[in-house]
């Protein structure tokens, strides 16, 4: 893999994930108790043997930077690195105008590494992918650009993703960025082929295209809006389907989720708790690394009135349950739930303290939240409504699907 360089785009703001993105970029939003969103793409690269990785940051990048430093630093191995690149205005006095500009402003780092191919991948998605298989496809087809794709119901794709059409050889024959009425796959009514936002470019082609794009005053400097629509008519853009990707030790078909909204984020957590989950965290042949803080195991205690009971849930290190009942929920590091409390279908991100006899249902609770004895969330719509100020996007919110989100640092019921 010495001819391959990875550039991971990690500057996304993630406005639809507010208030979880109030103080952190979307790629550093915690996921599944112990992870952050960026871990999934980094694990894909590292498990594929690609350990020359630049992570391009911009929006509120401090927690992402700390996560990379604590969990992903590589030192002392020649030609192996996972290095964040902060936005530095290298080409002028502008922040990154779009995803293509984010790479253009850092072309010097590509030139220094002289790779044959550059993987430009997003960092906001939950999936597993053996990138060697996509590289093989890219090389066999002598492609200038290969775009990773997956099929999904057209109604879910509308307005959200780039829509692709291919010929019988896998060559891209049309591309439309986020149309409201996506074209369907021929012969598969109701389904469309969407871009996953992951690209492999021949290195020289990428540099040339970005230099051209930078000179175009009409461009928005974005891969989906500008670079791909300009490149595919030239004919050497191929499409790699995630459904052809095989992960060692797994039998499920391809799972890929964009957790760009609160409901999608909550649903992806509930997916993990299914009996035979489509996306498993437990494959030893595809280990999922992250930063693991020095914490004791989770402990479950009992009181005079209650045992701690846990069902269909994941409880991270450092949690302490004192006679609490946890059902179909995921608790991140260092959460505490007191006597008689019941938590169901909820996600606690970490460092959450919940008092006695609380009822928490269909909630997402961010870090450092403290909830007083006897408080309920997600049970009484009128009580929940009192917490929500529609003019305050960084306060508690209620999603379309009815998930209540409590932002970082709140104290409820005191
Ligand atoms: P979007 O979902 O709109 O579309 P975009 O906001 O462009 O994705 O973000 C792509 C990646 O780049 C994300 O990982 C994000 O964090 C990062 N990013 C965004 N702005 C950035 C910036 N200024 N600097 C650095 N990083 C930045 C894209 C494609 C679609 C495709 C979807 C798949 O354009 O065609 O379907 O991804 O999710």
Boltz pocket constraint, residues with backbone or C-beta under 6 A from the ligand:
constraints:
  - pocket:
      binder: B
      contacts: [[A, 9], [A, 10], [A, 11], [A, 12], [A, 13], [A, 26], [A, 27], [A, 56], [A, 57], [A, 58], [A, 96], [A, 97], [A, 98], [A, 99], [A, 102], [A, 121], [A, 122], [A, 123], [A, 124], [A, 160], [A, 161], [A, 162], [A, 163], [A, 177], [A, 178], [A, 194], [A, 195], [A, 196], [A, 197], [A, 223], [A, 224], [A, 225], [A, 258]]
      max_distance: 6.0
